[in-house]
Amino acid sequence: MALEPSYLHVGDILGTHGLKGTLTLYSHTRPASAVAGYSCWWVGESGELAKPYQVKRCWQHGKRMLADLEGIADCNSAEKLKGQKIWVPLSEVEVDEGEYLWEELIGCEVILDESDELLGTVVALEDYGAQDNLVVKAPDDAESQGEWLIPFIEEVIVEVDLEEGIIAVDLPDGMDACFTPRS
């Protein structure tokens, strides 16, 4: 069963913008501007160790986001936050029915729907633009060690049971090409 984190990583502080303490950030939310919907960000290496900052203003600037935070009024204080992660309490994150947070899927076991054969455990998710992809590590006792890259799309994902920590998949013919052996 996947562990539920208490904070969700929603962005990364890339650097400063201008002289008044404005931060440049990369948003992990979809759309990117959704990060502006949280009035308080927790900034630090982890959610549990982060310090809260009230968001005064947050807006899109090209492909990045810019933000002004309470207590950060010049580029020197903003520079100290460069490289830090932006977190929000998981309890503040709304997820629509049929949608999942990546963090909820990591640690889930992936099985073939027809045979209940264990393909492995979700170790990460990746986004290459067309769709999200589950990175699934083969079990330690598998005949062939390696990773599956499984598209997280309706045609492949049959069921997600977060309570049991299981994702059932139906791999179309030719999907064995999505397995990368490791020696």
C-alpha positions as CSV (number, residue, x, y, z in Angstrom):
1,M,0.0,0.0,0.0
2,A,1.3,3.5,-0.9
3,L,2.2,5.8,2.0
4,E,0.4,9.1,2.2
5,P,2.7,12.0,2.5
6,S,1.5,15.0,4.7
7,Y,2.9,17.6,2.2
8,L,2.8,17.7,-1.6
9,H,5.7,19.0,-3.6
10,V,4.2,21.6,-6.0
11,G,7.2,23.6,-7.3
12,D,10.8,24.5,-7.2
13,I,12.4,27.9,-6.6
14,L,14.8,28.5,-9.5
15,G,16.1,31.9,-8.6
16,T,15.3,35.6,-8.3
17,H,13.7,38.1,-10.7
18,G,14.5,41.7,-10.3
19,L,15.6,43.6,-7.2
20,K,12.5,43.4,-5.0
21,G,12.7,39.8,-4.0
22,T,10.5,38.3,-6.7
23,L,11.1,34.6,-7.1
24,T,11.2,32.6,-10.3
25,L,9.8,29.1,-9.9
26,Y,8.9,26.0,-11.8
27,S,5.4,24.7,-11.0
28,H,4.6,21.0,-10.9
29,T,0.9,21.7,-10.9
30,R,-1.4,21.3,-13.9
31,P,-2.0,23.9,-15.2
32,A,1.2,25.6,-14.0
33,S,-0.7,28.6,-12.8
34,A,-2.6,26.4,-10.2
35,V,0.3,26.8,-7.8
36,A,-1.0,30.4,-7.4
37,G,-4.2,29.0,-5.8
38,Y,-2.4,28.2,-2.5
39,S,-2.2,31.2,-0.2
40,C,0.6,29.7,1.9
41,W,3.6,27.8,0.7
42,W,6.0,25.8,2.8
43,V,9.5,26.3,1.5
44,G,12.4,23.9,2.3
45,E,14.0,20.6,1.4
46,S,11.1,18.6,2.7
47,G,7.5,19.5,3.8
48,E,8.2,18.6,7.4
49,L,11.3,20.8,7.6
50,A,9.9,23.7,5.5
51,K,9.0,27.2,6.7
52,P,5.6,28.8,5.8
53,Y,5.4,31.9,3.7
54,Q,2.3,33.8,2.8
55,V,2.0,34.3,-1.0
56,K,1.4,38.0,-1.7
57,R,1.2,37.6,-5.5
58,C,1.9,34.8,-8.0
59,W,1.7,35.1,-11.8
60,Q,2.7,33.4,-15.1
61,H,5.8,34.8,-16.8
62,G,6.5,32.9,-20.0
63,K,7.0,29.2,-19.2
64,R,7.8,30.0,-15.6
65,M,5.9,31.5,-12.7
66,L,6.9,34.5,-10.6
67,A,5.9,35.0,-7.0
68,D,6.2,37.6,-4.2
69,L,6.2,36.2,-0.7
70,E,5.7,37.9,2.7
71,G,9.0,38.6,4.4
72,I,11.0,38.4,1.1
73,A,11.5,42.0,0.1
74,D,14.9,42.1,-1.7
75,C,17.0,40.0,-4.0
76,N,19.4,39.0,-1.1
77,S,16.6,37.4,1.0
78,A,15.1,35.8,-2.2
79,E,18.5,34.4,-3.2
80,K,18.6,32.3,0.1
81,L,15.5,30.4,-1.2
82,K,17.1,29.4,-4.5
83,G,17.0,25.7,-5.0
84,Q,14.4,25.1,-2.3
85,K,11.2,23.2,-2.9
86,I,7.6,24.5,-2.5
87,W,5.2,22.3,-0.5
88,V,1.5,22.6,0.4
89,P,-0.3,20.5,3.0
90,L,-1.9,17.5,1.3
91,S,-5.2,18.3,3.1
92,E,-5.4,21.5,0.9
93,V,-5.1,19.7,-2.4
94,E,-8.3,18.9,-4.2
95,V,-8.3,16.0,-6.6
96,D,-11.3,15.3,-8.9
97,E,-12.8,11.8,-9.2
98,G,-10.7,9.6,-11.4
99,E,-7.6,11.7,-10.9
100,Y,-4.6,10.8,-8.8
101,L,-1.7,12.6,-7.3
102,W,1.6,11.1,-8.5
103,E,2.7,10.6,-4.8
104,E,-0.4,8.4,-4.3
105,L,0.7,6.0,-7.1
106,I,4.3,5.6,-6.1
107,G,4.7,2.3,-4.1
108,C,1.7,0.7,-5.7
109,E,2.1,-2.8,-7.2
110,V,1.2,-3.2,-10.9
111,I,-0.5,-6.4,-12.0
112,L,-1.7,-7.7,-15.3
113,D,-5.5,-7.6,-15.1
114,E,-6.2,-11.0,-16.8
115,S,-3.7,-13.1,-14.9
116,D,-2.9,-11.1,-11.7
117,E,0.8,-11.5,-12.6
118,L,2.9,-9.0,-10.7
119,L,4.8,-6.7,-13.1
120,G,6.4,-4.7,-10.3
121,T,6.2,-1.6,-8.1
122,V,5.7,2.0,-9.2
123,V,9.0,3.8,-8.4
124,A,8.3,7.1,-10.3
125,L,6.2,8.8,-12.8
126,E,7.4,10.7,-15.9
127,D,5.8,13.1,-18.2
128,Y,7.0,13.3,-21.8
129,G,4.2,15.6,-23.0
130,A,1.7,13.1,-24.6
131,Q,0.8,11.4,-21.3
132,D,2.1,10.5,-17.9
133,N,4.0,7.2,-17.6
134,L,4.4,4.9,-14.7
135,V,8.0,3.7,-14.1
136,V,7.6,0.2,-12.7
137,K,10.5,-1.8,-11.3
138,A,10.3,-5.5,-11.7
139,P,10.1,-7.5,-8.5
140,D,13.4,-8.8,-7.0
141,D,12.5,-12.4,-7.7
142,A,11.6,-11.7,-11.4
143,E,13.3,-13.8,-14.1
144,S,14.3,-10.6,-15.9
145,Q,15.3,-7.5,-13.9
146,G,14.5,-4.1,-15.3
147,E,11.8,-1.4,-15.6
148,W,8.5,-1.0,-17.4
149,L,7.5,2.3,-18.8
150,I,3.7,2.1,-18.8
151,P,1.5,4.9,-20.2
152,F,-1.1,6.1,-17.7
153,I,-4.0,6.1,-20.1
154,E,-7.5,4.7,-20.1
155,E,-6.6,2.1,-22.8
156,V,-3.9,0.6,-20.5
157,I,-5.0,1.3,-16.9
158,V,-7.9,-0.9,-15.9
159,E,-8.2,-0.1,-12.2
160,V,-6.5,1.9,-9.5
161,D,-7.1,0.8,-6.0
162,L,-5.2,3.1,-3.7
163,E,-6.6,1.4,-0.5
164,E,-5.0,-1.9,-1.6
165,G,-2.0,-0.2,-3.3
166,I,-2.7,-2.0,-6.6
167,I,-2.9,-0.8,-10.2
168,A,-4.3,-3.3,-12.7
169,V,-3.2,-2.9,-16.3
170,D,-4.1,-4.4,-19.7
171,L,-1.0,-4.3,-21.9
172,P,-1.8,-4.3,-25.6
173,D,0.2,-6.5,-28.0
174,G,3.7,-5.1,-28.4
175,M,3.9,-3.5,-25.0
176,D,6.7,-5.8,-24.0
177,A,8.9,-3.3,-25.9
178,C,8.2,-1.0,-22.9
179,F,10.4,-3.2,-20.7
180,T,14.0,-2.2,-20.3
181,P,16.1,-5.1,-18.9
182,R,18.8,-4.3,-16.4
183,S,21.8,-6.5,-15.7
